[in-house]
Amino acid sequence: MDRALAPPADGPVPALTAERIREELAGNRLRPEWTWFAEDEDGEVLARALWWGRADSARPIALDCLQVRSSVADPAALAAGLLAAGHAAFGGLPLYNLSLPRDWRTDPALAEAVAWRRKAAAQAGLTTEIERLRYEWTPAAAAPAGPTGRLVFREGTDEEFLEAFVRLSEGSLDLATRNELRVMDARRLAREDFAFYLDCPGERSWWRLAELPDGTPAGMAIPSATPYHRNVGYLGVVPEQRGQGLVDEILAEITRFHAAAGAERVTATTDTVNVPMAAAFDRAGYEVTEIRLVLEGPSR
């Protein structure tokens, strides 16, 4: 693992620092078997790929760091081979998260560094791209809006939440949801989404159904968490109630929940094409901190 720490965390695309790698190793989120190198005949490291997972993950979830030495003539080809080797060992295609500044396309060196990484990822099977806005709320922002009485939030059964996932997927602007619905029905996707959020560090007891005061279903709020922060998780409004500003009510409920628990930071993401959701985050005092370029395998 000393070799994983050796390459400098420089270059246009931010890389993990040695200190951060040590922290992630200590937390079992980076592991020796998820850390791969490409080396020459003399044993010199030419490239490294570090995959990440949660502390209890059986397989890595995402590629967290990909670097190739500047002396390599074709970084995309070398990186593609490195990723393919890792994928074969893992028996799957973990996604690749590239964290970038909002103006990354205007920086020629950064744009070039992203380009060969995208090419390598595609050659290794990560052919689907989604660009997302990463948001953050802190107590320094405006306090979350108080309840208005337009919605009532309550706990629900697993069956009720599964049905809510089905309803919210209809007409969704979320690209991952739309891609998945091309290859599976809404109920199967609901079960997978339910299992995903159940497996996140947040508690199942945090989840809430949103209803109009007369009991009419309106949406769902899933406050959640990552290994590092509280986060928004999942929220949405059922199709027949959209366009009335209820998303603001649901987002405010999640923010209030985390703020009441003393959260110093609440993170969230949404696709750049999901303009209504991005606008809701803006109105709620969330600020964009970076762009996430998500590269992943084709929908199953």
C-alpha positions as CSV (number, residue, x, y, z in Angstrom):
1,M,0.0,0.0,0.0
2,D,3.0,2.3,0.3
3,R,3.0,2.3,-3.5
4,A,-0.6,3.5,-3.5
5,L,0.5,6.5,-1.5
6,A,3.6,7.3,-3.6
7,P,2.1,9.1,-6.7
8,P,1.6,12.8,-6.1
9,A,-1.9,14.1,-5.8
10,D,-1.4,16.6,-8.6
11,G,-2.6,17.0,-12.2
12,P,-5.7,18.8,-13.4
13,V,-8.1,16.2,-12.1
14,P,-8.1,16.2,-8.3
15,A,-6.6,13.0,-6.8
16,L,-6.8,11.5,-3.3
17,T,-4.0,12.7,-1.0
18,A,-1.9,10.3,0.9
19,E,-3.6,11.4,4.1
20,R,-7.1,10.8,2.7
21,I,-6.0,7.3,1.4
22,R,-4.8,6.4,4.8
23,E,-8.1,7.5,6.4
24,E,-10.1,5.5,3.8
25,L,-7.9,2.4,4.4
26,A,-8.4,2.7,8.1
27,G,-12.2,2.9,7.5
28,N,-12.1,-0.2,5.2
29,R,-13.5,1.9,2.4
30,L,-10.3,1.5,0.4
31,R,-8.7,-1.9,0.4
32,P,-5.5,-3.5,-0.9
33,E,-7.6,-5.9,-3.2
34,W,-9.4,-2.9,-4.6
35,T,-6.2,-1.0,-5.4
36,W,-4.7,-1.7,-8.8
37,F,-1.5,-0.7,-10.6
38,A,-0.1,-0.8,-14.1
39,E,3.6,-1.1,-14.1
40,D,6.4,-1.5,-16.6
41,E,9.0,-4.4,-16.8
42,D,11.1,-2.7,-14.2
43,G,8.3,-2.5,-11.7
44,E,7.8,1.3,-12.1
45,V,4.2,2.3,-11.4
46,L,2.7,3.9,-14.5
47,A,-0.9,4.2,-13.4
48,R,-3.1,3.5,-10.4
49,A,-6.8,2.9,-9.9
50,L,-8.3,3.0,-6.4
51,W,-11.9,1.7,-6.0
52,W,-14.1,2.6,-3.0
53,G,-16.9,0.9,-1.1
54,R,-18.7,1.2,2.2
55,A,-17.0,-0.4,5.2
56,D,-19.3,-3.4,4.8
57,S,-19.3,-3.7,1.0
58,A,-18.6,-7.1,-0.5
59,R,-17.5,-5.4,-3.7
60,P,-16.3,-1.9,-4.6
61,I,-19.0,0.6,-5.5
62,A,-17.1,3.3,-7.4
63,L,-13.7,4.1,-8.8
64,D,-12.5,7.0,-6.7
65,C,-9.1,7.8,-8.2
66,L,-7.5,7.1,-11.6
67,Q,-4.1,8.5,-12.5
68,V,-1.6,7.8,-15.3
69,R,1.9,9.2,-15.4
70,S,2.4,12.1,-17.7
71,S,5.2,10.3,-19.6
72,V,2.7,7.6,-20.9
73,A,2.1,8.3,-24.6
74,D,-1.5,6.9,-24.6
75,P,-3.0,7.3,-21.2
76,A,-6.5,6.2,-22.3
77,A,-5.3,2.8,-23.6
78,L,-3.2,2.1,-20.4
79,A,-6.1,3.2,-18.1
80,A,-8.6,1.1,-20.1
81,G,-6.5,-2.0,-19.6
82,L,-6.1,-1.2,-15.9
83,L,-9.8,-0.8,-15.4
84,A,-10.6,-3.9,-17.4
85,A,-8.3,-5.9,-15.1
86,G,-10.0,-4.6,-12.0
87,H,-13.5,-5.2,-13.4
88,A,-12.6,-8.8,-14.3
89,A,-11.4,-9.4,-10.7
90,F,-14.5,-7.7,-9.2
91,G,-16.9,-9.6,-11.4
92,G,-18.8,-6.3,-12.2
93,L,-18.6,-2.7,-13.4
94,P,-18.4,-0.3,-10.5
95,L,-19.2,3.2,-11.6
96,Y,-16.6,6.0,-11.9
97,N,-17.3,9.3,-10.2
98,L,-15.3,12.3,-11.5
99,S,-15.5,15.3,-9.2
100,L,-14.9,18.5,-11.1
101,P,-15.3,22.3,-10.8
102,R,-18.3,23.8,-12.5
103,D,-16.2,25.4,-15.2
104,W,-14.1,22.4,-16.1
105,R,-14.9,22.6,-19.8
106,T,-13.2,26.0,-20.1
107,D,-9.9,24.8,-18.8
108,P,-8.0,23.1,-21.7
109,A,-5.7,21.0,-19.5
110,L,-8.6,19.8,-17.3
111,A,-10.8,19.1,-20.3
112,E,-8.1,17.0,-21.9
113,A,-7.5,15.0,-18.7
114,V,-11.2,14.3,-18.4
115,A,-11.4,13.3,-22.1
116,W,-8.8,10.5,-21.8
117,R,-10.5,9.2,-18.6
118,R,-13.9,9.2,-20.4
119,K,-12.4,7.3,-23.3
120,A,-10.7,4.8,-21.0
121,A,-13.9,4.2,-19.0
122,A,-15.9,3.7,-22.2
123,Q,-13.4,1.1,-23.5
124,A,-13.7,-0.7,-20.1
125,G,-17.5,-0.9,-20.4
126,L,-18.6,2.3,-18.6
127,T,-20.5,3.6,-21.6
128,T,-23.3,5.6,-19.8
129,E,-22.6,9.2,-18.8
130,I,-24.6,11.4,-16.4
131,E,-23.5,14.8,-15.3
132,R,-24.8,15.8,-11.9
133,L,-24.7,18.9,-9.6
134,R,-23.4,18.3,-6.1
135,Y,-25.1,20.5,-3.6
136,E,-24.4,21.3,0.0
137,W,-26.4,23.0,2.8
138,T,-24.8,24.2,6.0
139,P,-26.2,26.1,9.0
140,A,-24.5,29.2,7.6
141,A,-27.2,29.2,4.9
142,A,-30.7,30.3,5.5
143,A,-32.6,28.2,8.1
144,P,-34.9,25.6,6.5
145,A,-38.4,26.9,5.9
146,G,-40.9,25.9,8.6
147,P,-43.9,23.7,7.9
148,T,-46.7,25.5,6.0
149,G,-49.5,23.0,6.6
150,R,-49.7,22.2,2.8
151,L,-48.4,18.7,3.5
152,V,-48.5,16.2,6.3
153,F,-45.6,13.8,6.8
154,R,-45.9,10.4,8.4
155,E,-44.2,7.1,8.8
156,G,-45.2,4.3,6.4
157,T,-44.9,0.6,5.8
158,D,-42.4,-1.0,3.5
159,E,-45.3,-1.7,1.1
160,E,-46.4,2.0,1.1
161,F,-42.8,3.1,0.3
162,L,-42.4,0.6,-2.5
163,E,-45.6,1.9,-4.0
164,A,-44.4,5.5,-3.6
165,F,-41.1,4.6,-5.5
166,V,-43.3,3.1,-8.3
167,R,-45.4,6.3,-8.5
168,L,-42.5,8.7,-8.4
169,S,-40.6,7.0,-11.2
170,E,-43.4,7.9,-13.6
171,G,-42.3,10.9,-15.7
172,S,-39.1,11.3,-13.6
173,L,-36.4,13.6,-15.0
174,D,-33.7,11.7,-13.2
175,L,-31.6,10.1,-16.0
176,A,-30.6,7.0,-14.0
177,T,-34.3,6.3,-13.4
178,R,-35.2,6.8,-17.0
179,N,-32.3,4.6,-18.2
180,E,-33.3,1.8,-15.8
181,L,-36.9,1.9,-16.9
182,R,-35.8,1.1,-20.4
183,V,-34.7,-2.4,-19.2
184,M,-37.0,-3.2,-16.2
185,D,-40.5,-2.4,-15.0
186,A,-41.2,0.2,-12.4
187,R,-41.9,-2.3,-9.6
188,R,-38.5,-4.0,-10.0
189,L,-36.8,-0.6,-10.0
190,A,-38.8,0.3,-6.9
191,R,-37.5,-2.8,-5.1
192,E,-33.9,-2.0,-6.1
193,D,-34.2,1.6,-5.0
194,F,-35.8,0.6,-1.7
195,A,-32.9,-1.9,-1.1
196,F,-30.3,0.7,-2.0
197,Y,-31.6,3.4,0.5
198,L,-32.2,0.7,3.2
199,D,-28.5,-0.2,2.8
200,C,-27.3,3.4,3.2
201,P,-25.9,4.6,6.5
202,G,-29.2,6.5,7.2
203,E,-32.0,5.0,9.3
204,R,-35.2,3.5,7.9
205,S,-37.0,5.2,10.7
206,W,-36.2,8.6,9.1
207,W,-38.3,8.0,6.0
208,R,-41.6,9.8,5.6
209,L,-44.5,9.7,3.2
210,A,-46.0,13.1,2.2
211,E,-49.7,13.6,2.0
212,L,-52.2,16.5,1.5
213,P,-54.1,17.3,4.7
214,D,-57.0,15.1,3.4
215,G,-54.7,12.1,3.2
216,T,-54.2,12.2,-0.6
217,P,-50.7,10.9,-1.4
218,A,-48.4,13.7,-2.5
219,G,-44.8,12.3,-2.4
220,M,-42.0,11.0,-0.3
221,A,-39.0,12.2,1.7
222,I,-36.0,10.0,2.5
223,P,-33.4,11.7,4.6
224,S,-30.3,9.6,4.4
225,A,-26.6,9.7,5.0
226,T,-23.2,8.7,3.5
227,P,-20.2,7.5,5.5
228,Y,-19.2,11.2,5.8
229,H,-22.3,13.4,6.0
230,R,-26.1,13.6,6.2
231,N,-27.6,13.8,2.8
232,V,-31.0,14.4,1.1
233,G,-31.3,10.8,-0.2
234,Y,-34.5,10.6,-2.2
235,L,-37.5,12.9,-2.6
236,G,-40.3,13.4,-5.1
237,V,-43.8,14.4,-5.9
238,V,-46.4,12.1,-7.4
239,P,-47.3,13.0,-11.0
240,E,-50.7,14.4,-10.4
241,Q,-49.4,16.8,-7.7
242,R,-46.4,18.2,-9.6
243,G,-46.1,21.8,-10.6
244,Q,-47.6,23.2,-7.4
245,G,-44.3,23.8,-5.5
246,L,-44.7,20.8,-3.2
247,V,-41.1,19.7,-3.9
248,D,-40.1,22.8,-1.8
249,E,-42.2,21.5,1.1
250,I,-40.6,18.0,0.9
251,L,-37.0,19.3,0.6
252,A,-37.6,21.6,3.5
253,E,-38.8,18.6,5.6
254,I,-35.6,16.7,4.9
255,T,-33.4,19.7,5.6
256,R,-35.3,20.5,8.9
257,F,-34.9,16.8,9.9
258,H,-31.1,16.9,9.5
259,A,-30.8,20.4,11.0
260,A,-32.7,19.3,14.1
261,A,-30.2,16.4,14.5
262,G,-27.3,18.9,14.5
263,A,-26.0,18.2,11.0
264,E,-23.1,20.5,10.1
265,R,-23.4,19.6,6.4
266,V,-26.2,18.1,4.2
267,T,-25.2,17.0,0.7
268,A,-27.4,16.3,-2.3
269,T,-27.1,15.7,-6.0
270,T,-29.3,16.1,-9.0
271,D,-28.8,15.8,-12.8
272,T,-27.9,18.9,-14.6
273,V,-30.9,18.3,-16.9
274,N,-33.3,18.1,-13.9
275,V,-33.8,21.9,-13.9
276,P,-36.9,21.9,-11.6
277,M,-35.0,19.9,-8.9
278,A,-31.9,22.1,-9.2
279,A,-34.1,25.2,-8.8
280,A,-35.6,23.8,-5.7
281,F,-32.2,23.3,-4.2
282,D,-31.3,26.8,-5.1
283,R,-34.4,28.2,-3.4
284,A,-33.7,26.1,-0.3
285,G,-30.3,27.7,0.2
286,Y,-28.2,24.7,-1.0
287,E,-25.1,25.7,-2.9
288,V,-23.4,23.9,-5.8
289,T,-19.9,22.7,-4.7
290,E,-18.9,20.6,-7.7
291,I,-19.9,18.8,-10.8
292,R,-20.0,15.0,-10.7
293,L,-19.5,13.2,-14.0
294,V,-20.8,9.7,-13.4
295,L,-19.6,7.0,-15.8
296,E,-21.3,3.6,-15.5
297,G,-22.1,0.5,-17.3
298,P,-25.2,0.1,-19.5
299,S,-28.5,-0.5,-17.7
300,R,-29.1,-4.1,-17.0
